[in-house]
Amino acid sequence: MPQTTSTPRRALLVLAAGLALPTASACSIDMNNQPLGVNNGAGSIGDDGAGDGGDGGDGDGTASAEPAVRVQLRRLTRDQYARSVQLLLGADTPVPDGLPPDAQDHHFTTVGTGPLPVSSFDVEQYETAAGTLADAIIDDEARRTALVGCDPAAGTCLDDFVDAFGRRAFRRTLSDAESERYHALAQGTASRFDDPWQGVHAVIGSMLASPNFLYIADIGEPDPDEPARRRYTSVEMASRLSFFLWGHGPDDALLDLAEQGGLVEPDAIAEAARDMLAAPAAREGMGRFFAEWLSTEAMAAQTKDPAVFPTADATVFASMASEIQHMVDHVVFEQDASLLSLLDTRTAFVDETLAGIYGMDAPAAGMTAVERSDDDPRIGMLGTAAVLSLTSRRARTAPTLRGIYVQQRWRCVELPPPPPDVDVELPDNPADEATPATMRELLEEHDTNPACATCHAVVDPLGLALEHFDALGRWRDQDLGLPIDDAGKLGEAEFHGLQELVAILREDPEVETCMVRHLYRFSTGHVEQADIDEPAIVALADDFAAADGRLSEFLPALVSSTAFRTFAEVE
């Protein structure tokens, strides 16, 4: 039976793991100068201390003859870590708290977290999490039996588990040297504690604390079609596809396909992507893209001034975020419609809480689809209480924030931060004030202040067109008893209200290109550079238009593109 205390296991884990995680700010390494023991042949990015320390060569003790290239390392986000752990250990496996935090860049954690350096404290957090997960499996007879599938004391069961689990955890078959080291770790630990399950524990803990699990390593191979570029290997493509479309590492079937060389040619990659999009995991994995792009977690976490909105509690904001998820599922996955249809869909999702905000009859139970009439001034994603509330302040609307949301999330316009000496807070101007002013009047100062005018000219007119919706997203005819002017402007186009704004955005080519940019950034983990990636963005925008904005057609084109399959050789 397993030991009743985890203390010996934890001590053993720290000794066994011997992590060599990168702690510098650089996120790439030279294959011929390998602080992580990068393995050209096997794809290993480090010796995990499960044996003699490795040789840092090609996996069999010989030095690599391949020219030096840069190995791009991307750290798993917390969501990718959690989903990968549950793929490995079981969907109901509780993921430990206290992991190193993510960072967002251009809205996405895949962009912001990937290049983050890892501190010694982060290493300890990963080690602790790995030990906690190993404890959870070994201390639960049903879990450990389901995971291992045989008696680790019998025959080759323990060695077979090492190789099978290592393949899934490292997202590739273990090299001979790695297999030998982990076999020695498992057998040695089992012998030391006179318990084969302790050998299983040591392997789980060591592998989940390994950089081979915690990092996605893009090494690549020479591209015969484009000598100036390297293409990702078939096995690397399995990880690129699975983390993008599913949010976790590849399953055994995808690894089988990859190790047979089935993810090299563009047509084969596109076909694999179609199969992956048909799997239930795609809705969950791509759901992370929508959550970060649209900021649904912030929607659920917001608060309002209780003196102004006394009923706006956590339940209200949870319902708001839930409507966004239901809308995305309905438009993108159930209808297989264009991403742009999120702008002008007439289908709302309403529960008892949201019905009060929208002035509708409450549904019988739960979140219910409701079709809005053509003359309803509320339309699409921008008309949801979630977006309108998120882009407001605690007591009043914030046209500037609403305009920024439209420009950044839907048009990918880069806006500089406000000057440090400018006060960006506007007075709440409560209704009992002697001289109330509309938000449009309060924002007029932006037009006269040279430090503000340039940026606010491209955001304020968009948000002011939404002033008929208050800070909770409710319709109103007046602002503090004063009439509302919902005139707006986008470029040279003038309009009134949400419906006319949406009609302009629906035909705006910048919106289509912005969708492509967001998906490119989320999928590749980096922000495009004008002199390198922009031609690819233009070509992908054509693919997006040809697919009528449908993810089922565009994503296979994206992942089979040169931009996703290859990367520039570093001189």
C-alpha positions as CSV (number, residue, x, y, z in Angstrom):
1,M,0.0,0.0,0.0
2,P,1.2,3.6,-0.6
3,Q,2.7,5.4,2.3
4,T,0.2,7.5,4.4
5,T,2.4,10.6,4.4
6,S,3.6,12.5,1.5
7,T,6.7,13.9,3.2
8,P,9.1,11.2,1.9
9,R,7.6,11.5,-1.5
10,R,8.1,15.2,-1.7
11,A,11.7,14.9,-0.6
12,L,12.3,12.3,-3.2
13,L,10.5,14.3,-5.8
14,V,12.8,17.3,-5.3
15,L,15.8,15.1,-5.6
16,A,14.5,13.3,-8.6
17,A,13.2,16.3,-10.5
18,G,16.5,18.2,-10.6
19,L,14.9,20.9,-12.7
20,A,16.8,23.0,-15.2
21,L,14.1,25.4,-15.9
22,P,15.1,28.6,-17.7
23,T,15.3,31.6,-15.4
24,A,16.6,34.2,-17.7
25,S,14.4,36.5,-19.8
26,A,15.4,34.9,-23.0
27,C,12.9,32.4,-24.4
28,S,15.1,30.6,-26.9
29,I,18.4,28.7,-26.7
30,D,21.1,27.7,-29.1
31,M,21.0,24.0,-29.9
32,N,24.8,23.8,-29.7
33,N,25.0,25.7,-26.4
34,Q,22.3,23.9,-24.5
35,P,21.7,25.0,-20.9
36,L,18.5,22.8,-21.0
37,G,20.2,19.9,-22.6
38,V,18.3,20.3,-25.8
39,N,18.2,17.1,-27.8
40,N,18.2,17.6,-31.6
41,G,17.3,14.1,-32.4
42,A,14.7,13.3,-29.8
43,G,13.3,16.8,-29.2
44,S,14.2,16.7,-25.5
45,I,14.6,20.1,-23.8
46,G,16.3,19.0,-20.7
47,D,17.6,16.3,-18.4
48,D,15.1,16.0,-15.5
49,G,17.6,14.7,-13.1
50,A,16.1,11.2,-13.4
51,G,19.5,9.7,-13.9
52,D,23.0,10.6,-14.9
53,G,22.4,14.1,-16.1
54,G,22.3,13.4,-19.8
55,D,24.7,14.4,-22.5
56,G,23.1,17.4,-24.1
57,G,23.7,15.9,-27.5
58,D,21.5,14.1,-29.9
59,G,20.1,11.5,-27.5
60,D,22.7,8.8,-28.1
61,G,25.8,10.5,-26.8
62,T,27.0,11.9,-30.2
63,A,27.4,15.6,-30.8
64,S,24.9,17.2,-33.2
65,A,26.3,18.1,-36.6
66,E,23.3,20.4,-37.3
67,P,24.0,24.1,-37.5
68,A,23.0,26.2,-34.5
69,V,19.4,27.3,-34.5
70,R,17.3,29.0,-31.9
71,V,14.9,26.9,-30.0
72,Q,11.7,28.8,-29.1
73,L,10.4,27.9,-25.7
74,R,6.8,28.8,-24.7
75,R,5.7,28.1,-21.1
76,L,2.3,26.6,-20.7
77,T,-0.4,28.9,-19.5
78,R,-2.3,28.0,-16.3
79,D,-5.3,26.9,-18.5
80,Q,-3.1,24.8,-20.7
81,Y,-1.4,23.3,-17.7
82,A,-4.7,22.4,-16.1
83,R,-6.2,20.9,-19.2
84,S,-3.0,18.9,-19.9
85,V,-2.9,17.6,-16.3
86,Q,-6.6,16.5,-16.6
87,L,-5.9,14.8,-20.0
88,L,-3.0,12.9,-18.3
89,L,-4.5,12.1,-15.0
90,G,-8.3,12.2,-15.5
91,A,-10.9,14.9,-16.3
92,D,-11.9,15.1,-12.6
93,T,-8.4,15.6,-11.3
94,P,-8.3,18.7,-9.0
95,V,-5.6,21.1,-10.3
96,P,-3.6,22.7,-7.4
97,D,-3.7,26.4,-6.8
98,G,-0.6,28.5,-6.4
99,L,0.9,28.0,-9.9
100,P,2.9,30.9,-11.3
101,P,0.6,33.6,-12.6
102,D,-0.1,34.2,-16.3
103,A,0.5,37.4,-18.1
104,Q,-1.6,38.9,-20.9
105,D,-0.2,40.6,-24.0
106,H,-2.6,41.9,-26.7
107,H,-5.4,40.3,-24.6
108,F,-4.0,36.7,-24.7
109,T,-2.1,34.7,-22.1
110,T,-0.6,32.5,-24.9
111,V,1.2,35.6,-26.0
112,G,2.0,37.0,-22.6
113,T,2.9,33.9,-20.6
114,G,5.0,32.0,-23.2
115,P,8.2,34.1,-22.9
116,L,8.0,34.8,-19.2
117,P,11.1,33.9,-17.2
118,V,10.8,31.4,-14.4
119,S,12.1,32.3,-11.0
120,S,13.3,29.9,-8.3
121,F,10.1,30.5,-6.5
122,D,8.2,29.5,-9.7
123,V,10.2,26.3,-9.8
124,E,9.2,25.5,-6.3
125,Q,5.5,26.1,-7.2
126,Y,5.7,23.7,-10.1
127,E,7.5,21.1,-7.9
128,T,4.9,21.5,-5.2
129,A,2.0,21.2,-7.7
130,A,3.6,18.1,-9.3
131,G,4.0,16.5,-5.9
132,T,0.4,17.3,-5.0
133,L,-0.9,15.8,-8.2
134,A,1.2,12.6,-7.7
135,D,-0.1,12.3,-4.1
136,A,-3.7,12.7,-5.3
137,I,-3.3,9.8,-7.8
138,I,-1.4,7.4,-5.6
139,D,-3.5,8.0,-2.5
140,D,-6.6,7.1,-4.4
141,E,-6.8,3.4,-5.3
142,A,-9.4,3.9,-8.1
143,R,-7.4,6.8,-9.7
144,R,-4.0,5.0,-9.6
145,T,-5.5,1.8,-11.0
146,A,-7.3,3.6,-13.8
147,L,-4.1,5.5,-14.7
148,V,-1.6,2.7,-14.7
149,G,-3.9,-0.1,-15.9
150,C,-2.0,-3.0,-14.5
151,D,-0.2,-4.1,-11.3
152,P,3.1,-2.2,-11.2
153,A,4.7,-5.1,-9.2
154,A,4.0,-7.5,-12.1
155,G,6.1,-8.1,-15.1
156,T,6.9,-5.0,-17.2
157,C,4.0,-3.0,-16.0
158,L,6.0,-0.3,-14.3
159,D,8.4,0.2,-17.3
160,D,5.5,0.1,-19.7
161,F,3.8,2.9,-17.6
162,V,6.9,5.0,-17.7
163,D,7.1,4.9,-21.5
164,A,3.3,5.4,-22.0
165,F,3.0,8.2,-19.5
166,G,6.2,9.9,-20.6
167,R,5.0,9.9,-24.2
168,R,1.8,11.7,-23.2
169,A,3.4,14.1,-20.7
170,F,6.3,15.1,-23.0
171,R,4.1,15.0,-26.1
172,R,6.6,12.7,-27.9
173,T,8.1,9.3,-27.4
174,L,10.9,9.3,-24.9
175,S,14.4,8.9,-26.2
176,D,16.3,5.7,-25.3
177,A,18.3,7.6,-22.7
178,E,15.3,9.2,-21.1
179,S,13.5,5.9,-21.0
180,E,16.4,4.3,-19.3
181,R,16.7,7.1,-16.7
182,Y,13.0,7.1,-15.9
183,H,13.0,3.3,-15.7
184,A,15.8,3.5,-13.2
185,L,14.0,6.2,-11.2
186,A,10.8,4.1,-11.0
187,Q,12.5,0.8,-10.2
188,G,14.9,2.4,-7.7
189,T,12.2,4.3,-5.9
190,A,9.9,1.2,-5.8
191,S,12.8,-0.8,-4.3
192,R,13.8,1.9,-1.8
193,F,10.3,2.1,-0.4
194,D,9.4,-1.5,-1.0
195,D,6.3,-0.3,-2.8
196,P,6.0,-0.2,-6.6
197,W,3.3,2.5,-6.4
198,Q,6.0,4.8,-5.0
199,G,7.9,4.3,-8.3
200,V,4.7,5.4,-10.1
201,H,4.5,8.4,-7.8
202,A,8.2,9.4,-8.5
203,V,7.6,9.2,-12.2
204,I,4.4,11.3,-12.2
205,G,6.0,13.9,-9.9
206,S,9.2,14.2,-11.9
207,M,7.6,14.3,-15.3
208,L,5.0,16.9,-14.3
209,A,7.8,19.1,-12.9
210,S,9.9,18.7,-16.0
211,P,10.6,21.4,-18.5
212,N,9.6,18.9,-21.1
213,F,6.1,19.1,-19.8
214,L,6.0,22.7,-18.7
215,Y,7.3,24.1,-22.0
216,I,6.4,23.8,-25.6
217,A,9.7,23.6,-27.5
218,D,9.8,24.6,-31.2
219,I,13.0,23.3,-32.8
220,G,11.9,22.5,-36.3
221,E,13.8,21.0,-39.2
222,P,15.0,22.4,-42.5
223,D,12.2,23.2,-44.9
224,P,13.0,21.7,-48.3
225,D,10.5,24.1,-50.0
226,E,11.8,27.3,-48.3
227,P,15.5,27.1,-47.4
228,A,15.4,30.4,-45.5
229,R,12.8,28.9,-43.1
230,R,12.5,25.9,-40.8
231,R,9.3,23.9,-40.7
232,Y,7.9,22.4,-37.5
233,T,8.4,18.7,-37.3
234,S,5.3,16.5,-37.5
235,V,5.5,15.8,-33.8
236,E,5.9,19.5,-33.0
237,M,2.8,20.2,-35.2
238,A,0.8,17.8,-33.0
239,S,1.4,20.1,-30.0
240,R,0.9,23.3,-32.0
241,L,-2.5,22.0,-33.2
242,S,-3.7,20.5,-30.0
243,F,-2.8,23.5,-27.7
244,F,-4.4,25.8,-30.2
245,L,-7.6,23.9,-31.0
246,W,-8.0,21.8,-27.8
247,G,-6.2,23.8,-25.2
248,H,-4.1,20.8,-24.0
249,G,-1.4,18.5,-25.3
250,P,-2.1,15.9,-28.1
251,D,-3.9,12.7,-27.3
252,D,-2.5,9.2,-28.3
253,A,-4.3,9.2,-31.6
254,L,-2.8,12.5,-32.7
255,L,0.6,11.5,-31.5
256,D,0.3,8.3,-33.5
257,L,-0.5,10.3,-36.6
258,A,2.4,12.7,-35.9
259,E,5.0,10.0,-35.3
260,Q,4.0,8.5,-38.7
261,G,4.9,11.8,-40.4
262,G,1.2,12.6,-40.9
263,L,1.4,16.3,-39.9
264,V,3.9,17.7,-42.4
265,E,2.0,18.4,-45.6
266,P,-0.4,21.3,-45.6
267,D,-3.4,19.2,-46.9
268,A,-2.8,16.6,-44.2
269,I,-2.6,19.2,-41.5
270,A,-5.8,20.9,-42.7
271,E,-7.6,17.5,-42.6
272,A,-6.4,16.8,-39.1
273,A,-7.6,20.2,-38.0
274,R,-11.1,19.5,-39.4
275,D,-11.2,16.2,-37.4
276,M,-10.0,18.0,-34.3
277,L,-12.6,20.7,-34.6
278,A,-15.3,18.1,-34.7
279,A,-14.2,16.8,-31.3
280,P,-15.9,18.1,-28.1
281,A,-12.5,19.3,-26.9
282,A,-12.5,22.0,-29.6
283,R,-15.4,23.9,-28.1
284,E,-13.7,24.0,-24.7
285,G,-10.2,24.7,-26.2
286,M,-11.4,27.5,-28.5
287,G,-13.6,28.8,-25.7
288,R,-10.4,30.1,-24.1
289,F,-9.8,32.2,-27.2
290,F,-13.2,33.8,-26.9
291,A,-12.9,34.2,-23.2
292,E,-9.7,36.2,-23.5
293,W,-10.6,38.1,-26.6
294,L,-14.0,39.2,-25.2
295,S,-12.7,39.4,-21.6
296,T,-15.6,37.3,-20.1
297,E,-13.7,36.5,-16.9
298,A,-13.5,40.3,-16.2
299,M,-17.2,40.5,-16.9
300,A,-18.0,37.9,-14.2
301,A,-15.6,39.6,-11.7
302,Q,-16.8,43.2,-12.0
303,T,-18.6,45.2,-9.3
304,K,-20.9,48.3,-9.3
305,D,-21.6,51.0,-6.8
306,P,-24.3,49.5,-4.5
307,A,-25.8,53.0,-3.9
308,V,-26.5,53.3,-7.6
309,F,-27.1,49.6,-8.5
310,P,-28.3,47.9,-5.4
311,T,-29.3,44.7,-7.1
312,A,-26.0,44.3,-9.1
313,D,-24.5,41.4,-7.2
314,A,-22.2,38.5,-8.3
315,T,-25.2,36.6,-9.6
316,V,-25.9,39.3,-12.1
317,F,-22.4,39.4,-13.4
318,A,-22.2,35.6,-13.6
319,S,-25.3,35.7,-15.8
320,M,-23.8,38.3,-18.0
321,A,-20.7,36.3,-18.6
322,S,-22.8,33.2,-19.2
323,E,-24.8,34.9,-21.9
324,I,-21.5,35.7,-23.8
325,Q,-20.5,32.0,-23.7
326,H,-23.9,30.9,-24.8
327,M,-23.9,33.4,-27.7
328,V,-20.5,32.3,-28.9
329,D,-21.5,28.6,-28.7
330,H,-24.7,29.3,-30.6
331,V,-23.2,31.5,-33.4
332,V,-19.8,29.9,-33.9
333,F,-20.3,26.3,-33.1
334,E,-24.0,25.5,-33.4
335,Q,-24.8,27.7,-36.4
336,D,-21.3,27.5,-37.8
337,A,-21.8,31.2,-38.8
338,S,-19.2,33.9,-39.4
339,L,-17.4,35.4,-36.5
340,L,-18.8,38.7,-37.7
341,S,-22.3,37.4,-36.9
342,L,-21.4,38.0,-33.3
343,L,-21.9,41.6,-34.1
344,D,-25.4,41.5,-35.5
345,T,-27.0,38.3,-34.1
346,R,-30.5,38.8,-33.0
347,T,-30.4,35.8,-30.6
348,A,-30.0,36.8,-27.0
349,F,-29.6,34.4,-24.1
350,V,-31.6,35.4,-21.1
351,D,-32.3,34.1,-17.6
352,E,-34.4,35.5,-14.8
353,T,-31.6,37.9,-13.8
354,L,-30.9,39.3,-17.3
355,A,-34.6,39.5,-18.2
356,G,-35.0,42.3,-15.7
357,I,-32.1,44.2,-17.3
358,Y,-33.4,43.7,-20.8
359,G,-37.0,44.5,-19.9
360,M,-38.1,41.0,-21.0
361,D,-40.4,38.4,-19.5
362,A,-38.4,36.0,-17.4
363,P,-38.0,32.5,-18.9
364,A,-39.3,29.5,-17.2
365,A,-35.9,28.2,-16.2
366,G,-32.2,28.7,-16.9
367,M,-30.5,30.5,-19.8
368,T,-32.9,30.6,-22.7
369,A,-32.5,31.7,-26.3
370,V,-34.7,34.6,-27.2
371,E,-35.0,36.2,-30.7
372,R,-35.0,40.0,-30.7
373,S,-37.3,41.9,-33.1
374,D,-35.8,43.9,-35.9
375,D,-36.8,47.2,-34.3
376,D,-35.1,46.3,-31.0
377,P,-32.3,48.8,-30.5
378,R,-30.2,46.2,-28.9
379,I,-28.2,43.9,-31.2
380,G,-25.3,41.5,-31.1
381,M,-22.4,41.2,-28.7
382,L,-21.9,44.9,-28.3
383,G,-25.5,45.2,-27.1
384,T,-25.2,42.6,-24.3
385,A,-25.3,43.8,-20.7
386,A,-22.0,42.0,-20.2
387,V,-20.1,44.3,-22.7
388,L,-22.0,47.5,-21.8
389,S,-21.4,46.9,-18.1
390,L,-17.8,45.9,-18.4
391,T,-17.0,49.0,-20.4
392,S,-18.6,51.3,-17.8
393,R,-17.4,52.6,-14.4
394,R,-19.0,51.6,-11.1
395,A,-21.6,54.3,-11.1
396,R,-21.7,55.8,-14.6
397,T,-21.1,55.0,-18.2
398,A,-17.7,55.4,-19.7
399,P,-17.9,56.2,-23.5
400,T,-14.1,56.2,-23.7
401,L,-13.9,52.7,-22.4
402,R,-16.6,51.5,-24.7
403,G,-14.9,53.1,-27.7
404,I,-11.6,51.5,-26.7
405,Y,-13.3,48.1,-26.5
406,V,-14.6,48.5,-30.0
407,Q,-11.3,49.8,-31.4
408,Q,-9.0,47.3,-29.7
409,R,-11.1,44.1,-29.6
410,W,-12.9,44.5,-33.0
411,R,-10.6,46.7,-35.1
412,C,-7.2,45.9,-33.5
413,V,-6.3,49.6,-33.3
414,E,-3.3,50.2,-31.1
415,L,-3.9,53.0,-28.6
416,P,-1.1,54.6,-26.5
417,P,-1.7,55.0,-22.8
418,P,-2.8,58.4,-21.6
419,P,-0.1,61.0,-20.7
420,P,1.0,60.5,-17.1
421,D,0.0,64.0,-16.1
422,V,-3.6,63.8,-17.3
423,D,-6.4,62.9,-14.9
424,V,-8.5,60.3,-16.7
425,E,-11.2,60.1,-14.0
426,L,-14.4,61.9,-14.7
427,P,-16.8,63.0,-11.9
428,D,-19.7,60.7,-11.3
429,N,-21.9,63.8,-11.3
430,P,-24.8,62.3,-9.3
431,A,-28.4,63.2,-10.1
432,D,-28.9,65.4,-7.1
433,E,-26.1,67.8,-8.2
434,A,-27.4,71.3,-8.9
435,T,-26.1,71.3,-12.5
436,P,-26.1,67.8,-14.0
437,A,-24.3,67.3,-17.3
438,T,-24.5,64.5,-19.8
439,M,-21.5,62.3,-20.4
440,R,-21.1,63.9,-23.9
441,E,-20.8,67.3,-22.2
442,L,-18.3,66.0,-19.7
443,L,-16.1,64.6,-22.5
444,E,-16.0,67.8,-24.4
445,E,-12.7,68.7,-22.6
446,H,-11.1,65.9,-24.6
447,D,-11.7,67.9,-27.8
448,T,-10.0,71.0,-26.4
449,N,-7.0,69.4,-24.6
450,P,-4.2,68.7,-27.1
451,A,-2.8,65.9,-24.9
452,C,-6.1,64.1,-25.2
453,A,-7.7,65.0,-28.5
454,T,-5.9,62.7,-30.9
455,C,-6.7,59.4,-29.2
456,H,-10.1,60.4,-27.8
457,A,-11.3,61.4,-31.3
458,V,-11.1,57.8,-32.4
459,V,-12.8,56.3,-29.3
460,D,-15.2,58.8,-27.7
461,P,-17.6,59.1,-30.7
462,L,-18.0,55.3,-30.7
463,G,-18.9,55.1,-27.0
464,L,-21.1,58.1,-27.1
465,A,-23.3,56.4,-29.6
466,L,-24.0,53.8,-26.9
467,E,-25.2,56.3,-24.3
468,H,-28.8,55.0,-24.4
469,F,-27.4,52.1,-22.3
470,D,-26.6,52.8,-18.7
471,A,-23.6,51.4,-16.7
472,L,-25.5,48.1,-16.1
473,G,-26.5,47.8,-19.8
474,R,-30.1,48.9,-19.3
475,W,-31.9,51.0,-21.9
476,R,-32.6,54.6,-20.9
477,D,-34.0,57.6,-22.6
478,Q,-32.3,60.3,-20.5
479,D,-28.9,60.8,-18.8
480,L,-29.5,62.4,-15.4
481,G,-32.8,63.8,-16.7
482,L,-31.2,65.3,-19.8
483,P,-31.8,64.1,-23.4
484,I,-29.2,61.8,-24.9
485,D,-27.5,62.5,-28.2
486,D,-26.4,59.1,-29.6
487,A,-24.6,60.5,-32.6
488,G,-21.3,58.8,-33.4
489,K,-18.5,58.7,-36.0
490,L,-16.1,56.1,-37.2
491,G,-13.6,57.5,-39.7
492,E,-15.7,59.5,-42.1
493,A,-18.8,57.5,-41.4
494,E,-21.4,59.2,-39.2
495,F,-24.2,57.3,-37.5
496,H,-26.6,57.2,-34.6
497,G,-26.9,54.4,-32.0
498,L,-25.8,50.8,-31.7
499,Q,-27.6,49.4,-34.7
500,E,-26.0,51.8,-37.2
501,L,-22.6,51.3,-35.6
502,V,-22.9,47.6,-35.9
503,A,-23.9,47.9,-39.6
504,I,-20.7,49.9,-40.3
505,L,-18.5,47.4,-38.4
506,R,-20.1,44.5,-40.2
507,E,-18.8,45.9,-43.5
508,D,-15.5,47.2,-42.2
509,P,-12.5,45.3,-43.7
510,E,-10.5,46.2,-40.6
511,V,-12.8,44.1,-38.5
512,E,-12.2,41.0,-40.7
513,T,-8.4,41.5,-40.6
514,C,-8.6,42.1,-36.8
515,M,-10.3,38.7,-36.3
516,V,-7.4,37.2,-38.2
517,R,-4.8,39.0,-36.1
518,H,-6.4,37.8,-32.9
519,L,-6.5,34.2,-34.0
520,Y,-2.9,34.4,-35.4
521,R,-1.7,35.8,-32.1
522,F,-3.6,33.3,-29.9
523,S,-2.5,30.3,-32.1
524,T,1.2,31.2,-32.5
525,G,1.9,32.8,-29.2
526,H,3.4,36.0,-30.6
527,V,2.3,39.3,-32.0
528,E,2.9,39.8,-35.7
529,Q,5.8,42.1,-36.8
530,A,5.0,44.4,-39.6
531,D,8.1,43.6,-41.7
532,I,7.9,39.8,-41.2
533,D,4.3,38.7,-40.5
534,E,2.1,41.3,-42.3
535,P,2.1,39.5,-45.7
536,A,0.9,36.4,-43.9
537,I,-1.9,38.4,-42.2
538,V,-3.0,39.8,-45.6
539,A,-3.1,36.3,-47.1
540,L,-4.9,34.9,-44.1
541,A,-7.4,37.7,-44.3
542,D,-8.2,36.6,-47.8
543,D,-8.7,33.0,-46.5
544,F,-11.0,34.4,-43.8
545,A,-13.1,36.1,-46.4
546,A,-13.2,33.0,-48.6
547,A,-14.3,31.0,-45.6
548,D,-17.1,33.6,-44.9
549,G,-15.6,34.0,-41.5
550,R,-16.5,30.5,-40.4
551,L,-14.0,29.0,-38.0
552,S,-14.8,25.5,-39.4
553,E,-13.3,26.6,-42.7
554,F,-10.8,29.2,-41.7
555,L,-8.9,27.4,-38.9
556,P,-7.8,24.5,-41.2
557,A,-6.5,27.2,-43.6
558,L,-4.7,29.0,-40.8
559,V,-2.9,25.9,-39.4
560,S,-1.9,24.7,-42.8
561,S,-0.5,28.1,-43.9
562,T,3.2,28.7,-44.2
563,A,3.0,31.2,-41.3
564,F,1.7,28.5,-38.9
565,R,3.8,25.6,-40.2
566,T,7.2,27.3,-40.5
567,F,9.3,29.9,-38.9
568,A,12.2,32.1,-40.0
569,E,15.7,30.7,-39.7
570,V,17.8,32.7,-37.3
571,E,21.2,33.7,-38.6
